[in-house]
Amino acid sequence: MPLAPGIAGLQRRLLVPLLLALLFTVAISVLVNQRSAGDAALEQDQRLLRLLPLMAGSVVKSPTARRPDNEGPTPNLDDPRAGILVLLAPPLAEFLEGAQGAAGYGVLNALGERLSGDAWLPVVLPSSNEPEFQSLEHGGMTYRLVAQRVQTDAGEVVVMLAAATDGRQRWLQNVLERVLLPNLLLFFVAAGLLLWGVNRALRPLMELRQAVENRSPRDLSPIEVRSAPLEVRPLVEALNRLFDLVNAQTQAQRRFVADAAHQLRTPLAGVQAQVEAWAQAARRLDGRDTISLPVDQVRRLRDAARRTSQLANQLLALSRTDTLRLDDQPPEQIDLEALCEDVLAQQLDAATAKFIDIGLQTVPTQTRGQGWLLRELLINLVDNAIKYTPRGGHVTLRCGADSPRQVWLEVEDNGPGIAPSERGRVLQRFYRVPGTQGEGNGLGLAIADGIARAHGTQLQFDVGSGGVGLRVRVSFQSAMA
């Protein structure tokens, strides 16, 4: 199954560091082997240097070179080995015997003539009295050779020691055969296992992606959390929360459409019936340009139009409240005293039409939130109070503070009030207390409650002053908190 782009990117981010770590391990192994080869070569050179003084001490003057009168054979003075005897010291002899033919020695005179030792060793004449090293090939083997000019009982000679296997020359071959090839093989095997393991580890993500991709747009049911790995469960839980939010918004939209269709049907049907009646009357006028209408019909049409307009505005506000998220917009500082004054001025005509005394009692208070939403909340509370307060009543807007950290808005009237048993139900949409007089749609308190909850608070109901009417308070956190 081909991987999704996101899964493939995650796979690369997992594999690349692991493969780089493997390559780094191989490189470290090669460097360590190189260092070990260098250390072995240095140790071999130091061993040859330790044996070289023993080699110099092994060269002694031959007794036949003394030639006492009429005693012993007469030496051949043309033989360069005349007067030279090599008596190998025990440690040197053990070294040569233990090498089993992979080591050799040589003794040269100052002119480079071979006095003793292995013939396959080259002639090396150091330019100074310091030891000189060189590498040579013989019989398919690499040798490390050291030569030095020394003074012996037999005079000045050049002594040489050689041992097989030079680590500096053979470390590349050793690294290739013993380290690099095995590590490369291990690298490819580990890479294959890593690829298999990463694909297996990412399989739940691929299955989750497939499950989400195969869903229909209307299927917002939660994903099973227990079937997901522990590391993926927070992602699944976040998806389920998102599904819940989208499902709630979808249901709110469906409910809004149903409510709007149901509530608008009645006032629109009344307007249409009235207009149809006028149209029939116009057809009976036999071409006259004007018709006369009773005042009560015009008023009913006006009231129906106003109610339809108000209902449409409230439905629109209700829809915005359903999808409201304060996180989408930064909060602003709101002057509650100025807000009360502005709403009172806007509702003054409606109150005056019913001879309602609308008053204001405020102190300077501020909170943080969305100004247009709190304005909508207060308008709905005041409008609701004016509608249900009888003619000649009174409505009061207040704002104040309970403490430096808490402020509030309040609307009080002397209307019929709301019984304690009904206070939970009046926040439902389109619900009106049975027997209530007035032309409300049952949306004002629902809208106000939605806005209050979006600000982290709620509506608080109580009886008005003197045990009459209704007082609605909304508390907020102070802007100074």
Phi, psi and omega in degrees: 000127179293145180279147173292155180306318180295318179294318179299320178297320177294322178298316178297318181293336176277318186285317186302311179298322180293316179293322176297322177296321177296315179298320179297321178296318178298315180298318178298320179297319178296316180296321178296319178295320177298317180295322179295320178296318178297320179294321179295319179295319179295321178295322178295318178298318180294325178294318178297321178295324179291328181276342185297319176298326176295324177295320178294323179287344180281347181268115180234168180280133183287140178298332181292347181280351183281329178047068174291160186299124175058023178234129175079168180287155178273123183291153175274106185291346177279346180279121182295342181273359182298132178083007181244134176222129181254111176249098185297129175295151183306314179298324179291320178296320178297320179298314182291320179290321180292334179287344177051056177085357180263021177212162180201168178220164177205152176229126179239153172276181185297338181269358179093010179277135184287126179259326181195165175109194185277134184288339183282349177286139181287167176273118181236120179244098180300143181280349179220184179273003179275150178295142177237135180252151171202160178251148180213159178251136176205126178062034180077010180238153177261134182239150172250124187238138175235137181227146181206141173279130181222156174261127180235181176298334181268007180105195181281128178223168173247121178254144182226143173228141179224143177223144184285164176067095176266112183299323182295325182278333187254004185293328178298316179295319179295317179297317181296315187279321189260339185238303190295310181296313177299321180291323176296318177299315178297323180299312182292322177296316179294322178298318177297317178294321178296316179300317179296316181294319180294317178298320179292321180292328181273357182300320176299324176295320178296319179293322177297315178300317180296320180296319179290321183292327183277356180284152173280158181301338182268352181271101179244027179290151182296150175275142179297120184280322186294335180282348181270151176298160182302320182292335184265346184300320175302323177294317179295319179296322177294320177297318179296321176296321177296318177300319180297317180295314180296320179295320179295318179295320179296316178296322178296320178295317178296317179296322179296316179298317180295316180296317181298315180298320182289317185283329181279344183298316185292307181294325178292323177296321177296315179299316182295320180297319180295315180295322178297321179296320178293324179294320177295321178295325179293326180291337180272001183276355178055047172089000177289149188278339185231153174231156178257137182239140175295147182297323182294328177292318179297319180295319178297320178296318178298315180297320179295319179295317179297317181295320178296317179296315180296319179296319179297318179295319180292321177296320178296317177296322179295319178297318179292327178291323180297323184259017187284132172222111181292341179294339183286342183228140179291140179290155179234160180277130187239130176271106184292327178296313178296324179297316179297317179297319181294316180292322178300317179297324181289325184265005184296318181297317180296321179291320181296324180299333179255010179059038179264133178276108180257124185237175185221129176225105186224158169228154181298116178219152180219150175219180179239139181168207178255118186298317183293331179286316179294329175295317178296321178299311183293323178300317181293322178294316181292317179299319179296319179295318181294320182297319187261359174273131182293163180302137180085002180279196179217149178228137182231131174260134180224153167214146183193194183221134174274332180200173178298345183255352185223131177235170183207158169245148182211140174232126182233141177222172177246036179280202184289342180074184180228126179297147180306326181290342182259354188292333176283328185278335184291347177277353176284152183289136175064015177268133177232138180299131181303137178084002182285134177272152178125173186247029180288164180254358181077025182243339187301309181291327178296318178295314180299320180294320178298319179292320179298316180294326176295336177264012176078025180219193180203167179284139178240122183259143176205167178282145180289181181299140180073014179074018181236143174084202187221138173237124180245123180239144175231120181261144180226163173281138182292150177293342182271352183287000000 
